Amino acid sequence: MRIVILESAQAVSHRAADIMCELLNDKPNAVLGLATGGTPLATYDELVVRYNQQEVSFAQATSFNLDEYVDMSPEHAQSYHTFMRENLFRHIDIDASNCHLPDGASDNHWRACEHYEQLIDQAGGIDLQLLGIGTDGHIAFNEPGSSLASRTRLKALTEQTRRDNARFFDSLEDVPRLAITMGIGTILEAHDIVLLATGAGKAGAVRAFVEGPVTAQVPASALQMHPNVTVLLDEDAASWLVRTDYYRQVEAVQRSLET
Ligand code: GLP
């Protein structure tokens, strides 16, 4: 894993936008894996800025989001469909028919999960998957204990995740208990993965998945098994890491090789 420690959350969002724009400029019909949550918001804002400055186009791109709440209509204010529409899709030139999220409102959840996997396959797989991380180490909605080989499926949210996400809802009671999520096995098939973590609240999860063992108890630790993962951290999220001097040294060498 390439561990990149940057001076601020803003620098994290700019670096993530750099990586995504570089891909889209090399491969305009790239397949993007997108994430929700507070962390990627600044990256989406930065992508909109770059789109407005005509530095990037999404016209030929396809996207697949990681997850969606179950039994929530796409129009619901807190659905991830709405989140993506309001925070990214409606501000850029991506074709709405190429933007995919799991169908949490389906009356056949099993079929919806299988269909989502088929759609990703038909698109040729995901070129670049953007990820955040939950405070308990989850990625997408793969909660601790998720099989490291899991595929898109229904998952029950932990109380910690429901409490963390309650800030987007009127009350904790309103936070759904179930979601459809890409599995860890699905995520690991992406060609490249970029995980973003900012703020001191993520320091424990970051320490566990970067420097701890690979374990289903810390779902993000499965990324240690993937050959092309970049972890973009601000100083606060990196503050519990032990080997920061080495990561900074490696990154300096890596940057000098690239320029
Ligand atoms: C939710 C999402 C995850 C996201 C996590 C952290 O659980 N399903 O994809 O990584 O929240 O969100 P935040 O960035 O708001 O801390």
Boltz pocket constraint, residues with backbone or C-beta under 6 A from the ligand:
constraints:
  - pocket:
      binder: B
      contacts: [[A, 35], [A, 36], [A, 37], [A, 38], [A, 39], [A, 40], [A, 66], [A, 67], [A, 131], [A, 132], [A, 133], [A, 134], [A, 135], [A, 138], [A, 139], [A, 140], [A, 141], [A, 161], [A, 165]]
      max_distance: 6.0
